[in-house]
């Protein structure tokens, strides 16, 4: 870990005033500290933003929907009454991630900014374009079981690890940011990036911007939703494939559909064409299967992860079916007759 200076910011304005070429903000630190220990991230000035109480709120928005502060922890978000009642898809996705201890520390803003868990990204003795642009991608010819099957490039086949962000993508969230030159909002679909030729750039934040909150529109699909995470073990493991699904149904007909995938690409993966296809269709496996084919169009695996394509297809169909009866996902629940 490199030497760095440390300070605390007690207001958003104070935090913004500290922004420089080598400033890093720390909140929960569950990813940043690991990256600093591995010398992947280096800070000249580490700014602790935990004292900023204005970023630690969950509140209703005047026009409907909710705003969740960047410093609210993942656990506090998942168990907040507004989230549990109106956005159970988000609550379920958060609780599928990491461990209880990490969720108690990790913040919502940090969740959006976490970096890939690719083996080679964390190994300084191997080439990695994300860590050192232009050095190559060791995963392409290496052990790539957990890597991307959608949206990858010859520069990088890593995946984005968040569970929370998969639900936020399905819910059409908006990310609010502040900077010395003012505030702006980014649609969640525009926040993260595919690797292309610049895999070291994970998102579309501009230099000097800080995430302040996340807005979620009023429509939360509380009646028909499901989050399915398929992983190698039942806790503290990243998704091989995850699916967030929300439906608005009327007499068995799909009036609106949202489907987002995790564990398959460099960002949460959502295909609007598939959602449009499902509108007006009966909620049946036949149409879920066709939607899955649309979502996975162009998917390509590598030596060790080809299985993820079939796995993702089955997971989409299964999760769409689970969303029809979300009550069956509760511990000990039995499917309705």
C-alpha positions in Angstrom: 0.0 0.0 0.0 1.3 3.4 -0.9 1.7 6.3 1.5 -1.2 8.7 1.5 -2.7 11.7 3.4 -6.0 11.3 5.2 -8.8 13.8 6.0 -12.5 13.8 6.8 -15.2 15.8 5.1 -18.2 16.9 7.1 -20.3 18.2 4.2 -20.7 17.6 0.5 -19.2 21.0 -0.3 -16.2 20.2 1.9 -15.7 16.9 0.1 -16.0 18.5 -3.3 -13.3 21.1 -2.3 -10.8 18.2 -1.7 -11.1 16.8 -5.2 -7.8 16.6 -7.0 -5.9 14.4 -9.4 -5.2 11.7 -6.9 -8.1 12.0 -4.4 -10.1 8.9 -3.4 -13.3 9.0 -1.3 -13.7 6.3 1.3 -17.0 5.2 2.9 -17.4 1.5 3.7 -14.1 0.7 2.1 -15.0 -2.9 1.5 -13.5 -2.8 -2.0 -11.3 0.2 -2.1 -9.1 -0.9 0.8 -8.5 -4.3 -0.8 -7.5 -2.5 -4.0 -5.1 -0.2 -2.2 -3.5 -3.2 -0.4 -2.9 -4.8 -3.8 -1.5 -1.5 -5.1 -4.2 -1.5 -7.8 -5.7 1.8 -6.5 -3.3 4.5 -5.2 -4.5 7.5 -3.3 -2.5 10.7 -2.7 -5.4 11.9 -0.5 -7.9 9.6 1.1 -11.1 11.6 2.1 -13.4 9.9 4.6 -16.9 11.0 3.7 -18.8 9.1 6.5 -19.6 12.3 8.5 -21.8 13.7 5.7 -25.2 13.0 7.2 -27.0 14.5 4.2 -26.0 11.4 2.1 -27.3 9.0 4.7 -31.0 9.2 4.0 -33.8 7.2 2.3 -36.7 9.4 1.5 -39.8 9.7 -0.7 -39.5 11.8 -3.9 -42.3 14.4 -4.5 -43.3 13.0 -7.8 -43.2 9.4 -6.6 -40.4 7.0 -6.2 -37.6 7.1 -3.6 -34.1 8.5 -3.2 -31.5 6.4 -1.4 -28.4 8.2 -0.2 -24.9 7.1 -1.3 -23.8 6.6 2.3 -26.7 4.4 3.3 -25.4 0.9 3.9 -26.5 -2.0 1.8 -28.1 -3.6 4.9 -29.9 -0.5 5.9 -31.3 -0.2 2.4 -32.4 -3.8 2.1 -34.3 -3.7 5.4 -35.8 -0.2 5.1 -39.6 -0.4 5.2 -40.0 1.7 2.0 -37.7 -0.6 0.1 -39.2 -3.8 1.5 -42.7 -2.7 0.7 -42.3 -0.9 -2.7 -39.1 -2.4 -4.1 -38.7 -5.9 -2.8 -36.7 -6.8 -5.9 -34.0 -4.5 -4.8 -34.1 -5.8 -1.2 -33.8 -9.4 -2.4 -30.9 -8.6 -4.7 -28.9 -6.8 -2.0 -29.4 -9.6 0.5 -28.1 -12.1 -2.1 -24.8 -10.2 -2.1 -21.6 -10.6 -0.1 -22.1 -11.4 3.6 -24.0 -9.8 6.5 -20.8 -8.2 7.8 -20.0 -6.7 4.5 -23.5 -5.5 3.9 -23.4 -3.7 7.2 -20.3 -1.7 6.1 -20.7 -1.4 2.3 -22.5 1.7 1.0 -24.8 2.2 -1.9 -22.4 4.6 -3.7 -19.5 2.2 -3.2 -21.6 -0.7 -4.6 -21.9 1.1 -7.9 -18.1 1.8 -8.0 -16.8 -1.6 -7.1 -14.4 -3.2 -9.5 -14.2 -6.6 -11.1 -13.2 -9.7 -9.1 -11.3 -11.2 -12.0 -8.4 -13.4 -10.8 -5.9 -11.7 -13.1 -6.9 -8.2 -12.2 -5.8 -8.8 -8.6 -2.6 -10.6 -9.6 0.2 -8.0 -10.4 2.4 -10.7 -11.9 0.0 -11.3 -14.8 -1.0 -8.9 -17.7 -4.3 -7.2 -17.3 -5.6 -4.3 -19.5 -7.9 -3.2 -16.7 -5.0 -2.8 -14.3 -2.3 -1.8 -16.8 -3.8 -0.6 -20.2 -2.1 -2.2 -23.2 -0.6 -5.1 -21.3 -3.1 -7.8 -22.5 -5.9 -9.9 -21.1 -4.7 -13.0 -19.3 -8.2 -14.3 -18.8 -8.8 -14.9 -22.5 -6.3 -17.7 -22.7 -6.3 -18.5 -19.0 -8.9 -19.9 -16.5 -12.0 -18.0 -17.5 -14.8 -19.9 -15.8 -16.4 -16.8 -14.2 -15.9 -14.4 -17.1 -18.2 -12.6 -19.5 -20.2 -14.2 -22.3 -21.9 -10.9 -23.4 -20.5 -7.5 -24.3 -16.8 -8.6 -24.0 -13.9 -7.5 -26.1 -10.5 -8.7 -27.0 -9.2 -6.3 -24.3 -11.2 -7.6 -21.4 -13.7 -10.4 -20.6 -14.2 -9.6 -16.9 -17.7 -9.2 -15.3 -19.2 -6.7 -13.0 -19.8 -8.3 -9.6 -22.7 -6.4 -8.1 -26.1 -7.9 -7.2 -27.6 -4.6 -6.1 -26.8 -3.0 -9.5 -28.6 -5.7 -11.4 -31.9 -4.8 -9.6 -31.2 -1.1 -10.0 -30.8 -1.7 -13.8 -34.1 -3.5 -13.9 -35.8 -0.7 -11.9 -34.6 2.1 -14.3 -32.7 3.9 -11.5 -31.0 7.2 -11.9 -27.6 8.1 -10.4 -27.2 11.6 -9.0 -23.7 13.1 -8.9 -22.0 16.3 -7.8 -18.8 18.1 -8.8 -17.2 21.5 -8.5 -18.9 22.6 -11.7 -22.4 21.5 -10.6 -24.7 18.5 -10.4 -26.0 16.1 -13.0 -28.1 12.9 -13.3 -27.1 9.7 -15.2 -29.6 7.0 -16.3 -28.5 3.8 -14.7 -28.1 2.2 -18.2 -25.5 4.9 -19.0 -23.5 4.7 -15.8 -21.4 1.6 -16.3 -19.4 0.8 -19.5 -18.6 -2.2 -21.7 -14.9 -2.8 -21.9 -14.2 -2.0 -25.6 -10.6 -0.8 -25.9 -10.7 1.0 -22.6 -11.5 -1.6 -19.9 -9.7 0.4 -17.3 -12.6 2.9 -17.4 -15.4 1.2 -15.5 -18.1 4.0 -15.6 -19.0 7.3 -17.1 -18.3 9.4 -14.0 -16.3 12.5 -15.0 -13.1 13.4 -13.1 -14.0 15.1 -9.8 -17.6 13.8 -9.6 -19.0 12.1 -6.5 -22.1 10.0 -6.2 -24.6 11.6 -3.9 -27.8 9.4 -4.2 -29.8 7.0 -6.4 -33.3 7.7 -7.5 -35.7 4.9 -8.2 -39.0 5.6 -10.1 -42.3 4.8 -8.5 -42.9 1.6 -10.4 -41.2 -1.1 -8.3 -43.1 -4.3 -9.4 -43.9 -5.3 -5.7 -46.5 -7.9 -6.8 -44.5 -9.9 -9.4 -40.8 -9.9 -9.0 -37.9 -12.3 -8.4 -34.1 -12.2 -8.1 -32.2 -15.4 -8.8 -28.5 -15.8 -8.1 -26.7 -18.9 -9.3 -23.3 -19.4 -7.6 -20.8 -22.0 -6.6 -21.8 -21.9 -2.9 -24.8 -20.5 -1.1 -23.2 -17.5 0.6 -20.4 -15.0 0.1 -19.9 -15.9 -3.6 -20.2 -13.9 -6.7 -22.8 -14.9 -9.3 -22.1 -17.1 -12.2 -25.4 -15.9 -13.5 -28.0 -13.7 -11.8 -31.4 -12.5 -13.0 -33.6 -9.7 -11.8 -37.2 -9.8 -13.1 -40.2 -7.5 -12.6 -43.6 -7.9 -14.2 -46.8 -5.9 -14.3 -49.6 -8.4 -15.1 -53.2 -8.1 -16.0 -55.3 -11.3 -16.1 -52.2 -13.3 -16.9 -51.0 -10.9 -19.7 -47.7 -9.1 -19.4 -48.3 -5.4 -19.5 -44.7 -4.5 -18.6 -41.5 -6.5 -18.2 -38.1 -5.8 -16.8 -35.2 -8.4 -17.0 -31.6 -7.7 -16.1 -28.7 -10.1 -15.9 -25.6 -10.1 -13.7 -22.4 -12.2 -13.8 -22.4 -12.3 -17.6 -21.0 -8.9 -18.7 -18.8 -6.0 -17.8 -22.0 -4.2 -16.6 -25.6 -5.2 -15.7 -27.1 -6.6 -18.9 -30.5 -5.5 -20.1 -32.0 -5.9 -23.6 -35.1 -3.7 -24.1 -36.0 -5.6 -27.3 -36.8 -8.7 -25.1 -38.9 -6.7 -22.7 -40.9 -5.1 -25.6 -41.4 -8.6 -27.0 -43.0 -9.8 -23.8 -45.5 -6.9 -23.6 -49.0 -8.2 -24.4 -48.0 -11.8 -24.3 -49.3 -14.4 -21.9 -46.9 -15.1 -19.0 -45.8 -18.6 -20.1 -42.6 -20.5 -20.5 -42.9 -20.4 -24.2 -42.6 -16.7 -24.4 -40.0 -16.5 -21.6 -37.9 -18.9 -23.7 -38.2 -16.6 -26.7 -37.3 -13.6 -24.6 -34.2 -15.4 -23.3 -33.0 -16.1 -26.8 -33.3 -12.4 -27.6 -31.4 -11.4 -24.4 -28.6 -13.9 -25.2 -28.3 -13.1 -28.9 -24.6 -12.8 -29.7 -23.4 -14.5 -26.5 -20.0 -16.2 -26.9 -18.0 -18.2 -24.3 -14.4 -19.1 -23.9 -12.8 -22.4 -23.0 -14.0 -22.7 -19.5 -17.2 -20.6 -19.4 -19.3 -21.8 -22.4 -21.7 -23.4 -19.9 -22.8 -20.0 -18.8 -24.8 -19.4 -21.9 -27.1 -22.4 -21.4 -27.1 -21.6 -17.7 -28.2 -18.0 -18.3 -31.0 -19.1 -20.6 -32.4 -21.5 -18.1 -32.0 -19.0 -15.3 -34.0 -16.4 -17.3 -36.9 -18.8 -17.9 -36.9 -20.0 -14.3 -36.7 -16.5 -12.8 -39.6 -15.2 -15.0 -41.7 -18.1 -13.7 -40.7 -17.4 -10.1 -41.7 -13.8 -10.6 -45.3 -14.9 -11.2 -45.5 -16.2 -7.6 -42.9 -14.2 -5.5 -44.5 -15.6 -2.3 -43.0 -19.0 -3.0 -39.5 -17.6 -2.7 -39.9 -17.0 1.1 -38.1 -19.4 3.4 -40.4 -22.4 4.1 -43.0 -21.3 1.6 -44.9 -23.8 -0.5 -46.0 -23.2 -4.1 -49.6 -22.3 -4.4 -51.9 -25.0 -5.8 
